[in-house]
Amino acid sequence: MSESIWGYHPASGHQMGTDLIGFKVEATDGGIGKIDKHSDDVGAAHLVVDTGAWIFGKHVLLPAGIITRVDTAEKKVYVDRTKDEIKNAPEFDRDKHTGDPRYFEQLGKYYGHM
């Protein structure tokens, strides 16, 4: 896994241990949902976002490296991808993909080559 895509950028304002559950997620072209789960694991940091009705209620996994800013006052996380880029990412199935290194590698390649 690429360390850069799976780690929070220092300039994002993310503080280890901050509970991001319930924060809204903003793509470059608008909101995409709320954080359902997040991980600060070194080399595998990510968000799981519940997209609600936006893309038929599915969950997406976003690598921490695409986060540009965490605003704790507004309870929002900003990412540097569009809604379509997120919608077209490899599908996340919590039962199949949680902790699966092959899925993380596939997702890392998808987001890392944009």
Secondary structure, 3 states (H helix, E strand, C coil): CCCCCCCCCHHHCCCCCCCCCCCEEEECCEEEEEEEEEECCCCCCEEEEECCCCCCCCEEEEEHHHEEEEECCCCEEEECCCHHHHHCCCCCCHHHHCCCHHHHHHHHHHHHCC
